[in-house]
Amino acid sequence: MAYLRMDFLSEALQKITTMSIVIPNDVSAEEKEGNAYYERGMKTLYLLHGFTGNDTDWICGTNIHTLCKKYNFAVVCPCGDNSFYLDREMTGGKYSTFIGKELVEYTRKVFGFSDRREDTFIGGFSMGGYGSIVNGMKYYKTFGKIMAFSSALHLDEMVDKGGDYTHELFNEAYLKEIFGKPGQLRESDRNPKYLIGQIKKAGGEIPDLYLACGTEDSLIDENRSFRAYLEENQIPVLYHEQPGEHDWDYWNKELQPAVRWLME
């Protein structure tokens, strides 16, 4: 099992950024014996952290390294700052381009990861859950499946309330910088519903979705609403909720079932 934490220069972000990587590249023949997941090539899962987090969150907060070895997949955890993984006009603000294009191309080139859509997945929690849905849809030709926990799906409320929208974590300047004008959000690449509509218009294949949220999580209503939208529009989704809050105790309960679904 290889664990790397490396710095590299990102053109999209115009800075040196950090990513953590886990690769099960030294599993013994005895360990592989009888494991059907080693009868196929290695898959890759790009995992996005939440607000205030960094590239080490998934590595430190979960047993993802054990799951990598069991199910034969590599994990790439980028540092997304507090960007919501969206592109902004400012120099160095292309976080969506970084996640959906540059990071994937770079890691495939350096580590030899599969370039097949069916081997390439994206996931995240909270801000990263939103980022994985948005970028999984925006780059639907790259990602075959999306795993999103407790996703920060505030966009409908932001659109409905417009300039009156407030949030305890984000001041007005931050919301304006990250999301732009509320009146332009409904039909923008910040809106997963809009992106799904664009995939349909293009005749593309919508990535498979696994959504989960704890019943005591403050984001439960937003996640239930998004599930309802998907079901109303006949978009297949595996949705799971169980008792839990917005924390690692809950996300760890969901992780192995979600990973098993990804790797099937």
N, C-alpha and C positions, 0 to 999 in steps of 0.2 A: 504494500500500500504506500503510495507516494503522496505526501502532502507538501504543497508549495505555496508560498506567499510571495508574489513577485510584483515589482513595479515595472511599468512600461509607459511609453509616451503615446497618448491618445490624440489623434488628429481632431476628432470630434469635440473633445473636451479641452483641447489646447493646453494640456498639462500632463505631468506624470501622475498616473493613478495606480491604484493597487487592486489586485485580485487574489483570492484564495482558491486553490484548486486541489481536488482529491482525485487520484487516479488509481484504480485497483490493477496495477500493472505487474505485480509480482506474486500473484496468487499461485500457489503450488498445484501440481497436477493432482495431488491427493485431495486438495480442497475443491478443485473443479469437478472431480469425479461425481457423477450423478446429479450435477447441477445443470439443468436445462438452459439456464441463462448464459452459460458459457459455450453453448452450441451455436450461438450467433455472435455477431460483432458487438463491440462496446457501444453503448448509447451515451448521450450527453445531456445533462440537465443543468440549465442556467438558473441559479437561485438568487432572488432579489430580496434585500433586507428592507426593514421598515424605517419610518421617520426617526431620525437621530442615530441610526445604526451605521454599520460599515460591513466590509467584506467578511469579517470573522463571525458575524452573528449566527449564521447557520452552522458553522463549524463548532462553535463553543456551546451553542444552545441545544444541539440535538445529537443523535447518534448517526448522523448522515454517513459518516465514514464506514460504519458497519453495514449499512444498507447498500452502499456502493459496492462493497465486496460481495455481498449476498446476491445482488441482482445485476452485477456486471455493468456498471455505468460510471462515468466520470461526472464530477460536479464542478461547476465554475461559479464562483461567488464574486461578482464585481462590487466596487464601491460606487454607489449612486448618489452619495451626499443626501441632501433633502430635496431632490429634484422632481420627485414623482415620476422619474424616468421619462420626462417629456422634453421635446425640443423647444428651445427658446431662441429668440433672434440674437441675443447677445453673443459675442465671441466666446467660445468655449462652453456654450450652453446646449449643445446637441446631444442630450442624454438618451433620447430615443434612438437616434442614429447610432450612438455608441453601443447600446444594448442589442438592438436588432440587426445591426450590420457589422460594425467594426469589430466588436468583441467576438462575435461568432467567426468571422473571417480570420481574425488573428489567432484564435485558439485552434481552429482547424489547421491553419498553416503550421503553427509551432508544435502542436501535439499530435497531429494526424488524426483528429477526430473525424467521424463520419460526416459527409456532406449531404446525407440523405434526410429529407424532411421527417420520415418515419423514425429516425434515430435521434431527433433533436427536439428537446422539450424545454419549456420555461415555467418557472413557478416563483411564488413569493408569498409574503404575509404582510397584511396591513397596507402601507404605502406600496410595498413590493407586490402585494396581491393585485392591487389596481394596475401597477406597472406591468405585471405579467399578462394581465388580460388585454390591456391596451396594445402592448407591443407584440403579444402573441397574435392578435388580430391584424395589426398593421403589417406585420411581417409573416403573414399566414403561409407564404410559400416556403418559409424557413422552419417554422415551428409546427410540429404535428399535434402536440398536446399541450394543454395549459393546466397547471395546478395552482389554485389561488385560495389562500386561507385568510379569513377575516378581512376581506378586501375593503379598502377605503373608497367606497363608491359614493362619494358625496356629490357627484356631478349633477344629478337630477335636481337635488335641492338647490345647488348653486344656480342652475338655470332658472328654476322657478322663482327664487327669491331675488335674483339679479344683484344689484348693488346693496341690497339689504342683508345679504348672506354674511354670517359671522361664524367663527369657530374659535373655541377656547385656545387652540394651539397656534393658530395662524392669524397674524395681523393683516390689515388691508393691503399693505405694500407687498407682503409675501404672496397673497392670493393673486394680486394683479400681475406680479412678475411670473409666477408659475403657470397660471391658467389663462391669463389675458382677460378680455372683456366678456362678462357673463352672456351678453347677447349673441356672441359668436361661438359659444361652446356647443350648442346643440348639433350643429353641422360642422364638426371639426374632428381632427384626429386625436383629440383628447377624450372623445366620447365613444366608449366601446359599442354602443348601439349604432351610432353612425358608421363605425368601421365595419360592423357586421353587415349593414346594409350595402356598403361598398363592395364587400366580398361577394354578396349575392348578385349584385349588378354585374360584376365581372365574371360570374359563373365559376368562382373559385371554391375551394374546399375550406369550410370553417374548421379550425382546430377543435379537437375533442376537449371537453371542459370537465374539470373536477373542482367543485366549489365546496368550501366548508366554513362554518362559523359557529362559535359557541353561543348557546342560548342566553347567556348572561353578558354577552359582548355588546357594547354600545352600538356596534355596527350591524347588528343582526337584522334590523328592519331594511337597511339598504341592500344587504345580501339576499334577503327573501324577495325583495322587489325585483332585483336583477334576475333571480331564478324564475320568477313569474313571467318576466319579459321573454326569457329564453323559451319557456314552455309554451307561451302564447304564440310565439313565432316558430314553433316546431323545430327548435334548435336543440339537439340532444345535449343533455347535461347530467352529470352525476353529482347530485347535491347532497351534502351530509351535514347535519348539525346534531350536537349532543351537549349536555351540560358543560359549561366552560366559559372562561373569560378571555380577555385579550392578552394572553400570555403564553409562555412556553409550555406550561402544563397542558393546556389545551392543544396547541400545535403539535406537540410530541405524540399526543393520542392519535392525531390524524395522519401523521407522517408516513408510517409504514403502510397503512391501507392505500394511501394516495400513491406512494412509490410503486407498490405492487400493481396498481391500476396503470400507471405510466408504462411500466415495463412489460405488461402483458402483450 
